Amino acid sequence: MFGTHSLGLFAATVFVVNATPGVDFAYTVTRTLQGGIRAGVAAALGIVAGCVLHALAAAFGLAALLAASATAFSVLKWAGAAYLLWLAIGMLRTAARPQHEAAAQSVAAAPGGHWRTFRDGLLTNALNPKIALFFLALLPQFIDAAAPDKTLAFLFLGAWFVVQGLAFLIALVVLVAPLRRWRSHDTWRRVLQGGAGGLFALLAARLALSERP
């Protein structure tokens, strides 16, 4: 279809990628536990919007720039790491606040909170050059060498990745949301926020220390 092949294997690969814990997985779970299903869905939509950008970049050759230019890769890498660290600091500060102050600062409860959740999901994904290179490395493996329109094949596989990724994240939100019944306990809130902040700081460090393939 559209010059592609082995779509069953592609679907299985996408599932493994989505199910592997990382920034997207952690962000979706954290926002769901903080704000419920709506916040989780907003996070998922932001993440897949970032995937759309990466798919378009791979289709139109922009991701190749990151593979070829050490400077472009480093700029995007440090921007992504800085943003993850900024999110981590915000989570750690929330963990340190008393419960009534933290509730007032809740992302889901604040006006425009779901938009900010969407925006943060988009930026954490879009500013990760490793994802751009992943798209550039993965998609060509499922495109026929004799495909009449390789750009169309890239776009088709990118759209598949986005739709399947969104379905996975929505299912994750639905599975995680019931755990919010413990959110009223201040210790649980502090552990969640502190743990998420520490995880995002670790992910920021890992991204900052990553090398261009």
Helices and strands as residue ranges (DSSP letters): H 7-19, H 23-35, H 37-59, H 62-68, H 70-96, H 99-104, H 113-126, H 129-138, G 139-142, H 150-176, G 177-182, H 186-209
